């Protein structure tokens, strides 16, 4: 029974660093949303139907494989709460894991815009996400996305029963990880991968 933890939030909120800290603490496998984006961008033009389709297929294959081999996963994802297809996507992921006996956890991160703009240019982010190395484009995209979509939930708006919202503006990734582990009573898994 594979479990899935989705770490969500706006761009540069700290999803990847929190997910990496969580992976190191509980031993889950990690797929950062940019893992599939970077691969599909290398092969097909960014934003093309072919690139989007390959990105989707990579993710679907990873989730199906995790379930098949009983591998717990962490996945990072930017959720637009005002886009029904994003909520439907998350509900489908939840059903996929819960219908096979696993658990689904949703961690929502939030931070103020200034903090996110500063995090957008950290060396770790730029090394891990090649598409973010065009800083002017990345910054513009971050600001445009804030204006276009609602990237954090409203008060009482829950994706699932196991939904936690954490303002990580002034928290380290390890502090956020401790909150998540304690909230969901997670422990290190010693599964054969």
C-alpha positions as CSV (number, residue, x, y, z in Angstrom):
1,X,0.0,0.0,0.0
2,X,1.8,3.1,-1.3
3,X,1.2,6.5,0.3
4,X,1.4,9.8,-1.5
5,X,2.3,13.2,0.1
6,X,1.7,16.2,-2.2
7,X,3.6,19.3,-1.2
8,X,1.9,22.2,-2.9
9,X,2.1,25.9,-3.0
10,X,3.0,28.8,-5.3
11,X,6.3,29.0,-7.3
12,X,9.4,29.5,-5.1
13,X,7.5,28.9,-1.9
14,X,10.0,26.2,-0.9
15,X,8.2,23.0,-2.1
16,X,11.3,21.3,-3.3
17,X,13.5,22.0,-0.2
18,X,10.7,21.0,2.1
19,X,10.1,17.8,0.1
20,X,13.8,17.0,0.1
21,X,13.9,17.4,3.9
22,X,10.8,15.3,4.3
23,X,12.3,12.6,2.0
24,X,15.5,12.5,4.1
25,X,13.5,12.2,7.3
26,X,10.8,9.6,6.4
27,X,12.5,7.8,3.5
28,X,9.8,8.3,0.9
29,X,10.8,8.5,-2.8
30,X,10.6,12.1,-4.3
31,X,9.4,13.4,-7.6
32,X,9.6,17.1,-7.9
33,X,7.2,18.6,-10.4
34,X,10.2,19.8,-12.4
35,X,11.6,16.3,-12.8
36,X,9.0,15.6,-15.5
37,X,9.0,19.1,-16.8
38,X,12.7,19.3,-17.4
39,X,12.8,16.0,-19.3
40,X,9.8,16.8,-21.5
41,X,11.2,20.3,-22.2
42,X,14.5,18.8,-23.4
43,X,12.6,16.7,-26.0
44,X,9.8,18.9,-27.1
45,X,9.1,22.7,-27.3
46,X,8.1,24.1,-23.9
47,X,4.3,24.5,-23.7
48,X,3.6,22.5,-26.8
49,X,1.0,19.7,-26.8
50,X,3.7,17.1,-27.2
51,X,5.7,18.5,-24.2
52,X,2.5,18.6,-22.0
53,X,1.5,15.1,-23.0
54,X,5.0,13.6,-22.2
55,X,5.1,15.5,-18.9
56,X,1.7,13.9,-18.0
57,X,2.7,10.4,-19.1
58,X,6.0,10.6,-17.0
59,X,4.0,11.5,-13.9
60,X,1.3,8.9,-14.5
61,X,4.0,6.2,-15.0
62,X,5.7,7.2,-11.8
63,X,2.5,7.0,-9.7
64,X,1.5,3.7,-11.2
65,X,4.9,2.3,-10.6
66,X,4.9,3.5,-7.0
67,X,1.6,1.7,-6.4
68,X,2.7,-1.4,-8.2
69,X,5.9,-1.8,-6.1
70,X,4.5,-0.4,-2.9
71,X,6.8,2.7,-2.8
72,X,5.7,5.7,-0.8
73,X,6.1,9.0,-2.6
74,X,6.3,12.7,-2.2
75,X,5.3,14.9,-5.2
76,X,5.5,18.7,-5.5
77,X,2.8,20.5,-7.4
78,X,1.5,24.0,-7.9
79,X,-2.2,24.0,-7.3
80,X,-4.4,26.7,-8.8
81,X,-7.5,26.5,-6.6
82,X,-9.6,28.5,-9.0
83,X,-8.9,25.9,-11.8
84,X,-11.3,22.9,-11.5
85,X,-8.9,20.7,-13.5
86,X,-6.2,21.1,-10.8
87,X,-8.7,20.0,-8.1
88,X,-9.9,17.1,-10.2
89,X,-6.2,16.1,-10.8
90,X,-5.6,16.0,-7.1
91,X,-8.8,14.1,-6.4
92,X,-7.8,11.5,-9.0
93,X,-4.4,11.1,-7.4
94,X,-6.0,10.7,-4.0
95,X,-8.4,8.1,-5.4
96,X,-5.5,6.3,-7.1
97,X,-3.6,5.8,-3.9
98,X,-6.5,5.4,-1.5
99,X,-8.3,2.9,-3.7
100,X,-5.2,0.6,-3.4
101,X,-5.1,0.9,0.4
102,X,-2.6,3.8,0.7
103,X,-3.0,7.2,2.3
104,X,-3.0,10.6,0.7
105,X,-1.6,13.7,2.4
106,X,-1.8,17.2,1.2
107,X,0.7,19.8,2.5
108,X,0.1,23.4,1.4
109,X,2.9,25.9,1.8
110,X,2.4,29.7,1.7
111,X,4.9,32.6,1.9
112,X,4.7,36.3,1.1
113,X,5.7,37.4,-2.4
114,X,8.9,39.1,-1.4
115,X,10.2,35.9,0.3
116,X,9.2,33.9,-2.8
117,X,11.0,36.4,-5.2
118,X,14.2,36.0,-3.0
119,X,13.9,32.2,-3.0
120,X,13.3,32.2,-6.8
121,X,17.0,32.9,-7.3
122,X,18.7,30.7,-4.7
123,X,21.6,28.6,-6.0
124,X,19.9,25.3,-5.1
125,X,16.7,26.2,-7.0
126,X,18.7,27.3,-10.1
127,X,20.9,24.2,-10.0
128,X,17.9,21.9,-9.7
129,X,15.6,23.5,-12.2
130,X,17.3,24.4,-15.4
131,X,14.2,26.1,-16.8
132,X,14.5,28.7,-13.9
133,X,17.9,29.9,-15.0
134,X,16.4,32.5,-17.1
135,X,15.8,34.7,-14.0
136,X,14.1,37.5,-15.8
137,X,11.6,35.1,-17.4
138,X,11.2,33.1,-14.2
139,X,10.5,36.2,-12.1
140,X,8.0,37.5,-14.6
141,X,6.3,34.2,-14.7
142,X,6.1,34.1,-10.9
143,X,4.5,37.6,-10.8
144,X,2.1,36.9,-13.7
145,X,0.9,33.6,-12.1
146,X,0.1,35.4,-8.8
147,X,-2.0,37.9,-10.8
148,X,-3.7,35.2,-12.9
149,X,-4.4,32.3,-10.4
150,X,-5.2,31.7,-6.7
151,X,-2.4,29.5,-5.6
152,X,-3.3,29.1,-1.9
153,X,-6.6,27.9,-0.4
154,X,-9.1,30.1,1.3
155,X,-10.0,29.6,4.9
156,X,-11.7,26.2,5.4
157,X,-11.0,25.1,1.8
158,X,-9.7,21.6,2.0
159,X,-8.4,19.3,-0.7
160,X,-8.8,16.2,1.5
161,X,-9.2,15.3,5.3
162,X,-5.3,15.1,5.5
163,X,-4.7,18.7,4.4
164,X,-2.3,21.0,6.4
165,X,-1.5,24.6,5.5
166,X,1.8,26.0,6.7
167,X,3.1,29.5,6.3
168,X,6.8,28.8,5.8
169,X,7.9,32.4,5.3
170,X,10.0,32.3,8.5
171,X,10.5,28.5,8.9
172,X,13.4,26.4,7.8
173,X,12.6,23.3,5.6
174,X,13.5,21.1,8.6
175,X,11.0,23.0,10.9
176,X,8.3,22.5,8.3
177,X,9.1,18.8,8.0
178,X,8.8,18.4,11.7
179,X,5.3,20.0,11.6
180,X,4.3,17.6,8.8
181,X,5.6,14.5,10.5
182,X,3.9,15.3,13.8
183,X,0.6,16.3,12.2
184,X,0.3,13.1,10.2
185,X,2.1,10.9,12.6
186,X,4.5,9.8,9.9
187,X,7.4,7.5,10.6
188,X,10.5,6.2,8.6
189,X,9.6,3.4,6.2
190,X,12.0,0.5,5.8
191,X,10.6,-0.8,2.6
192,X,12.6,-2.5,-0.1
193,X,12.7,-0.1,-3.0
